[in-house]
Amino acid sequence: MLKAYYKSLEHDFNLLHGDMFELLPQFNFKFDMIFADPPYFLSNGGISVQSGKVVCVDKGDWDKGMSPDEINEFNLKWLSLCREKLKENGTIWISGTYHNIFSVANALTELDYKILNVITWAKTNPPPNISCRYFTYSTEFIIWARKSKKVPHYYNYEMMKYINGGKQMTDVWRLPAIAPWEKSCTKHPTQKPLGLLCRIILASTEPGAWILDPFAGSSTTGIAANLLGRRFLGIEREEKYAAISKARREEIENASTFATFRKKIPDIVKAEDKQQDFSICCESDVIEPLPFLASSAE
């Protein structure tokens, strides 16, 4: 039985410390949704601006550039493993930039996923381009795909339309990058905003759903999942980021902090306005531990 790095008391937040290529093959559990923020292969000595200061964009060895063939092989390998962990009606979301997203799309097609949308995340507060030789980089792409071409997927159409002011939501999302309040336990260098993950989870899962993140980082996926009444398993290779994940989950054990976080995310506020119990599981849908996951204390 696998041993958890961390498990919440409610068994709705579970974290493994290790390499996803080694851990995923060790169990047969199927998930409703996967969100993956794989390496973009950008850590090659470049610079950017953060809080008005010039900084190096190198994230770590896990993000070092590789050859096109190596990147393609990497994406095929992890997407193949993830496909095995999806329910037949399950969907996967993968974030990226032009550095990796085309390889991801090709791998999805080769592995017989059905691509549903390519979301353009237009950041409302991007860092400036300090070279003044290019347009400012202000977008990332998020591919949404389902496992099976023939099995229908879940899409919360009416909720997305309501959140979007009564109009069909488009595939261009104008959302800010992470806010200062999301860094209270320090941050991961590629941390995604809770608002982005909440929209993804709200759009494509129902309360009680199991969500997997094979490149968990500081577990924004897990925090968003728990804020919305979903269940989470994350896998993180770097112990320092697993520790941040644990601290972030323990932070929202405080009921006041939990409520404050929900109030800071516009999509949650709007969803509650439409349906007060939109994130509550059915009484019969009791949250139980993953059947294959032992506590770190066991």
Secondary structure, DSSP 8 states (H G I E B T S, - for coil): -EE-SEE-TTSSEEEEES-HHHHGGG----EEEEEE-------SS-EEEETTEEEE----GGG----HHHHHHHHHHHHHHHHHTEEEEEEEEEEE-TTTHHHHHHHHHHTT-EEEEEEEEEESS----TTSSS----EEEEEEEES-SSS-----HHHHHHHTTTS---SEEEE----GGGGTT---TT---HHHHHHHHHHH--TT-EEEETT-TT-HHHHHHHHTT-EEEEEES-HHHHHHHHHHHHHTTSHHHHHHHHHT-HHHHHHHHH-TTTT---TT------TTEE-TT-
